[in-house]
Amino acid sequence: MAKAHEISGLLAGAAVRASLPAMFSVRIAELWDWAEHLPYPDRVRELHDMRIAAKRLRYAFEFFEPCFAPGFKELLQRFKQLQDYLGEIHDCDVWVDYLRRQLAGAFKDLNRRRKELGRIVGAKPELMTAAQELHEELERGPAGGLLMMLTDVVQRRDRLYGELLVFWDGLERDGFHAQLIGAVAQAASAGRPRPAGG
């Protein structure tokens, strides 16, 4: 997991609102730095790091939510959707790793039986018996079910990943980055909150 970017320039005793730009500019930039990896579905670690950056930013927004205008809740809701996509994709990646490990164990015994089958010379009746036993073991053992689960998880991840790309493109088209920066600037300068985007 990538280390969080350091926030500098905070002054002890400064008003909370005055510190918001320093805090949020770092957290927002951190998230958008990881977004460069979005076009690459196989960058599992980078997508996980983007998820962590999104989580840090969301928690900061939620903690300082009273400083923001009432309209900010809508921006925060869209942000939660982003984090949900990243979280569900990460869950799929964790499942894929787990299922691969389980399959390795299941196939270890099947591979031993397959090697025994390979030692039988010619088309002897014992070859047929060994092949039938291996087939039955494959059907009743965990390998078949694990392969089906792996297929389902990969399909789910692929669907979620496609939805994430569409969602992110929508955020970019809507100027979501600028909206977040604007909301932070407004919260920092306002004595009382004004509606977001106003």
N, C-alpha and C positions, 0 to 999 in steps of 0.2 A: 504494500500500500504506500502510495506517495505521501510524503510529509506535507502538512499544510503550509502554505506560503505564510511567511512571517508578516505580521502587521506592525509597521513602525509609524512614528509620528504622532502617537497618542500622548497627550499631555495630562499629567496627574492634576486633578482638580478642575479640568476643563468640563464645560457643560456636555452632557451626553450627546445632545443634538450636534454640537460642533465636532464631535468625534466620529459621527456616522460616516461621512465620506471616506475617511481614512480606513475605517474598518471594512466597509462594504465594497469599496473599489478593489481591494485586494481579493475578497471572496468572490466577487463577480468575475474578475479577470481569471481567477483560478479555475472556475467552472468553464469559462469560454476557451481557456487554453486546452483543456481536455477535449473540447468539442471537435478539434481538428482530426480526432481519431474516429469520429462517427462514420465516415464512409467505409470503414474497414471492419466488417463483422467479426473477423477472427482476432481482433485486438481485445481479448477478454480482460487482460489486466488493466488496460487503459480505460475500458468502459467501466470497470469496477472503480477505478480511481475517479472517474467522472461522477459516478454515483456517490462516492464519499464527499467529493467537493460540493455536489448538489445538497447533500445532507447538511454539511457545515453551513452553507449559505441559508438553507431553509431554517435551521435552528436559530441562526442570527436574526433573520427576519421575524421569526415568531417571538423571540425574546424582546426585540425592540419594536414590536408591532404597535404598542401604544403611541409611538412617535410618528407613525405614518397616518396619512389621511384615510378616511373610511373607505374610499375606492380602492385602496391598496389590497383589500381582501380578495378582489377578483384576480389581481396579479399573482397573489400568493397561491390561489387555487390552481392557476395554470402551472405554477412552479411545482406544486404537489403532484400534478399529473406527470410532469417530466420525471420527478423522482420515482414515482410509481413504475413508470416504464423501465427506468434504469434498474430499479430494485428487482422487478420480475425477471428481467433478462439475466441479472446476476444469479438469481435463484435457479434459473435454468442451467447456467454454467456450472453451478455447484452440483446440481443433479447429474449433469453429464459426466463430471469427474467421478462422482460416486458410482454411477452405473458402469463406467469403464473399469473401475477397480473391481467391482463385483463380477463383471464379465470375465476379467482376467482370471479370477479364481475359479469361476464356473468352467471356463475353457481349459484350465490347467488339467483337470481330471479328464475331460473329453479328449484333450490332445494326447494324454498318455494312452487312452484307449485307441485313438486313431493310429498312434505309432505301433501299437500291438497289431492292429489290422494290417499295417504295412509290412510286418515281418512274415506274414503268411504268404508262402510262395505259391503262385498259380491260382487257379479258380477252384480251390478245394471247397467242399461243403462247409468246413469250419470258417472259411472266409465269409460265406453267406450268413452264418450264425453270428459271427463277430460284427458284421455290418448291421444286421437286424438289431442286435443288442445296443450298438452305438446309436442307431436311429431312435430306438425306444428311450434310451437315456437322454438323448437330446430333447425329445418331446416331453418327457415327464420332469426333466431337471429344470433348474432355474434359467438356463441360457436363453431359451425361447422367450420366456416372459421378460427377461432383462432386455433382450433385443427389441421387443415391442415397446417397452417403456422408454428405451433410449430413442427410438424413432419418434414417439409421441413428444418427448421433451424437446428434441431438435426441431420438430415441426412447430411447436409452440414458440420456441425461441425465435425461429425464423419469422413467424407471423408478428410477434412483438417487436422484433427489430425493424421490420418494415413499417409498422405503425409508428415507432419511435422516430424514424427518419422523416416520415410525413409530418408528424407533430413538430419536430425540431424545425423543419422547413417553414412551417406555419408561424412558429415563434420568430424566426428570422425575418420573414416577410412582414410581420406585424411590428417589427422594431422592438421586440421584447427586451433586448439588451439596453437600448436607449430608455425604454419605459422604466426599467429597474433603476438605472442611473438617475433618471429624472425624479423618481419617487424618493430616492435617498437625498438628492439635493434639496428637494422641496421640504422634506422632513427636517433637514439640517438647518434650513434658513427660516422655517416657520415658527412663529411664537405659538400659533395654534394651527392644527392641521387643516390643509385645504384639500379638496378632492383631487385624486390622482389624475394627471393629464391636464389639469386646469391651469 
